[in-house]
């Protein structure tokens, strides 16, 4: 079985990864909280991750934390020579550059969403936006009330796909006198309750509306996808990998 370490093990996604790990074994977790163990998994602080990766003979790290913690563990993975699957979102340009640097030494897979359905949605978005090139575009995402980054990493990934097909500028919400420009896309983020994740792109024109959407019913779908990515990543050459490669495989 693949021996997995989970960064952010005390969080909701960390718990979901432990629960979903039926074909892998979670042998250690990393967290900044003063917790000795989660569901029988020993917990180590991120600054001690390099030593723990060697001690527990870890094959791969699955990360769902915050940017600062993810980068600390990425450095540890480079030191220990351990592959890393990064699910943390909200990195700034410097953070992304540090992850890219890490991928020169280890196999590193970065994804904003580990749902197979989202991968298909992105492909449909590319086709729809390229074909309906004069339709207005509006992008909306909804998540639970504890999510701190907005728009979501997945929404930003969808926006990247759109901008590869059309020259549009995002407008993040509207207020007051705000006439719509032809070259804009409205981007909206909602935070409420315990919503796992909803994303919708609306294309409107020619007296019709096309809506492309995805809704996650349970966090387990992301955890299972991350574990699939982790198993796939073990044994790969150092480099930057994408979840679409896992889905295609």
Secondary structure, DSSP 8 states (H G I E B T S, - for coil): -EEEEEETTTSHHHHHHHHH-SSEEEEEEE-SSS-SEETTEEEE-GGGHHHHHHHTT-SEEEE-S-HHHHHHHHHHHHHHT-EEEE------HHHHHHHHHHTTTSEEEE-S---HHHHHHHHHHHHHHHHSTTSEEEEEEEE-TT--SSS-HHHHHHHHHHHHHS--EEEE---SS----TTEEEEEEEE-TT---EEEEEEEETTEEEEEEEE-S-THHHHHHHHHHHHHHTT--SEEE-HHHHHH-
